[in-house]
């Protein structure tokens, strides 16, 4: 089972990172192009290119957070119906029925309830990690402020670590998700 959860987490993490970077680059590219066109499409010399890069970089950092939420939602669809280490996550048709009919072709509409439960589980796990990190920082560091170490990148790291444990707890937390041998 450990191989299954690690493989599931690893491929999920790669998908989320690549999807987040692609979406953020696309959003920042559109914003940069919009600003460039609104400013009259100046000739591309070194100053204009440097300014366009600065604009792109600003919007990339801003859109990275929005892109992460989009990537988190999109990534849940690809957790299901893929065999890792002899097991697969399956999504049941209905949790109230006694039969174990599974959805073979999963759409985003099928995932709203699962995503909400998984996302809340992820939030709670990240919050627990942050509390633990603050306690450890307070006990082991002589720093006066508790959150000097905290940045958006450490939050991304906490999300990545919490995601592994959220996959372990997902089938117990959400009754329509089952781990089945493949």
C-alpha positions as CSV (number, residue, x, y, z in Angstrom):
1,X,0.0,0.0,0.0
2,X,2.9,2.4,0.7
3,X,4.1,2.0,-2.9
4,X,0.6,2.8,-4.1
5,X,0.3,6.0,-2.0
6,X,3.8,7.2,-2.8
7,X,3.3,6.6,-6.6
8,X,-0.1,8.3,-6.5
9,X,1.3,11.2,-4.6
10,X,4.4,11.5,-6.8
11,X,2.5,11.5,-10.1
12,X,-0.1,13.9,-8.6
13,X,2.7,16.2,-7.4
14,X,4.4,16.3,-10.9
15,X,1.0,17.0,-12.5
16,X,0.2,19.8,-10.1
17,X,3.6,21.5,-10.4
18,X,3.6,21.4,-14.2
19,X,-0.1,22.4,-14.5
20,X,0.5,25.3,-12.0
21,X,3.5,26.6,-13.8
22,X,1.8,26.3,-17.2
23,X,-1.4,28.1,-16.1
24,X,0.6,30.8,-14.3
25,X,2.8,31.4,-17.3
26,X,-0.2,31.6,-19.6
27,X,-2.0,34.0,-17.4
28,X,1.0,36.2,-17.0
29,X,1.7,36.0,-20.7
30,X,-1.8,37.2,-21.5
31,X,-1.6,40.0,-19.0
32,X,1.8,41.1,-20.3
33,X,0.6,41.0,-23.9
34,X,-2.5,43.0,-22.9
35,X,-0.4,45.7,-21.2
36,X,2.0,45.7,-24.2
37,X,-0.8,46.2,-26.7
38,X,-2.5,48.9,-24.5
39,X,0.8,50.8,-24.3
40,X,0.9,51.1,-28.1
41,X,3.2,48.1,-29.0
42,X,6.5,49.9,-28.8
43,X,9.5,48.6,-30.7
44,X,11.2,45.8,-28.9
45,X,14.5,47.1,-27.7
46,X,16.4,46.1,-24.5
47,X,14.5,48.5,-22.3
48,X,11.1,47.4,-23.6
49,X,12.1,43.7,-23.3
50,X,13.3,44.2,-19.7
51,X,10.1,46.0,-18.8
52,X,8.0,43.2,-20.4
53,X,9.9,40.6,-18.5
54,X,9.4,42.6,-15.2
55,X,5.7,42.8,-16.0
56,X,5.5,39.1,-16.9
57,X,7.4,38.1,-13.7
58,X,5.1,40.3,-11.5
59,X,2.0,38.7,-13.0
60,X,3.6,35.2,-12.8
61,X,4.0,35.5,-9.1
62,X,0.5,36.8,-8.6
63,X,-1.1,34.3,-10.9
64,X,0.8,31.4,-9.3
65,X,-1.6,31.3,-6.4
66,X,-4.7,31.3,-8.6
67,X,-3.1,28.7,-10.9
68,X,-2.4,26.4,-7.9
69,X,-6.1,26.4,-7.0
70,X,-7.0,25.5,-10.6
71,X,-4.4,22.8,-10.7
72,X,-5.5,21.3,-7.4
73,X,-9.1,21.0,-8.7
74,X,-8.0,19.6,-12.1
75,X,-5.5,17.1,-10.5
76,X,-8.2,15.2,-8.6
77,X,-9.7,13.9,-11.8
78,X,-6.4,12.1,-12.6
79,X,-6.2,10.3,-9.2
80,X,-8.9,7.9,-10.2
81,X,-8.8,4.8,-12.5
82,X,-5.0,4.6,-12.7
83,X,-3.2,1.6,-11.4
84,X,-0.2,2.3,-9.1
85,X,1.5,-0.6,-7.3
86,X,-1.3,-3.0,-7.8
87,X,-4.1,-0.7,-6.4
88,X,-6.3,1.9,-7.9
89,X,-8.6,4.7,-6.5
90,X,-12.2,4.2,-7.8
91,X,-15.1,6.6,-7.6
92,X,-18.5,5.0,-6.7
93,X,-21.6,6.0,-8.5
94,X,-23.6,6.6,-5.3
95,X,-22.5,6.2,-1.7
96,X,-26.0,5.3,-0.4
97,X,-26.4,2.3,-2.7
98,X,-25.1,-1.1,-1.4
99,X,-23.7,-2.0,-4.8
100,X,-20.2,-1.1,-5.8
101,X,-20.7,0.3,-9.2
102,X,-17.8,2.6,-10.1
103,X,-17.7,5.5,-12.6
104,X,-15.4,4.6,-15.4
105,X,-15.3,7.9,-17.2
106,X,-15.0,10.6,-14.6
107,X,-15.9,14.2,-15.4
108,X,-15.3,17.3,-13.4
109,X,-19.0,17.4,-12.3
110,X,-18.5,14.1,-10.6
111,X,-15.7,15.4,-8.5
112,X,-17.2,18.5,-6.8
113,X,-18.1,16.7,-3.6
114,X,-14.9,14.7,-3.5
115,X,-12.8,17.8,-4.2
116,X,-14.5,19.7,-1.4
117,X,-13.9,17.0,1.1
118,X,-10.3,16.4,-0.1
119,X,-9.6,20.1,-0.1
120,X,-10.9,20.6,3.4
121,X,-8.8,17.6,4.5
122,X,-5.8,19.2,2.8
123,X,-6.4,22.5,4.6
124,X,-6.6,20.9,8.0
125,X,-3.5,18.9,7.4
126,X,-1.6,22.0,6.2
127,X,-2.8,23.9,9.3
128,X,-1.6,21.1,11.6
129,X,1.8,21.2,9.8
130,X,2.1,24.9,10.3
131,X,1.2,24.7,14.0
132,X,3.8,21.9,14.4
133,X,6.4,24.0,12.5
134,X,5.6,27.1,14.7
135,X,6.0,25.0,17.9
136,X,9.3,23.5,16.7
137,X,10.5,26.9,15.5
138,X,9.7,28.4,18.9
139,X,11.4,25.6,20.9
140,X,14.5,25.2,18.7
141,X,15.1,28.8,17.6
142,X,16.1,31.9,19.4
143,X,14.3,34.1,16.9
144,X,11.9,36.7,18.4
145,X,9.3,36.5,15.6
146,X,7.6,33.2,15.0
147,X,6.9,33.5,11.2
148,X,10.3,34.7,9.8
149,X,10.7,31.4,8.0
150,X,7.2,31.4,6.5
151,X,6.7,32.2,2.8
152,X,4.5,31.2,0.0
153,X,7.1,28.6,-1.0
154,X,7.0,26.9,2.4
155,X,3.3,26.9,2.1
156,X,3.6,25.0,-1.2
157,X,6.0,22.6,0.5
158,X,3.4,22.1,3.3
159,X,0.7,21.5,0.7
160,X,2.9,18.8,-1.0
161,X,3.6,17.0,2.2
162,X,0.0,17.2,3.4
163,X,-1.3,15.9,0.1
164,X,0.5,12.5,0.7
165,X,-1.4,12.1,4.0
166,X,-4.6,13.4,2.5
167,X,-4.5,10.5,-0.1
168,X,-4.1,8.0,2.7
169,X,-7.1,9.4,4.6
170,X,-9.2,10.1,1.5
171,X,-11.0,6.8,1.2
172,X,-11.9,6.9,4.9
173,X,-13.0,10.5,4.8
174,X,-15.0,10.3,1.6
175,X,-17.3,7.3,1.2
176,X,-17.6,7.4,-2.6
177,X,-13.8,6.8,-2.9
178,X,-12.5,3.3,-2.6
179,X,-9.1,1.7,-3.0
180,X,-9.4,-1.4,-5.1
181,X,-6.9,-4.0,-6.4
182,X,-6.2,-3.8,-10.1
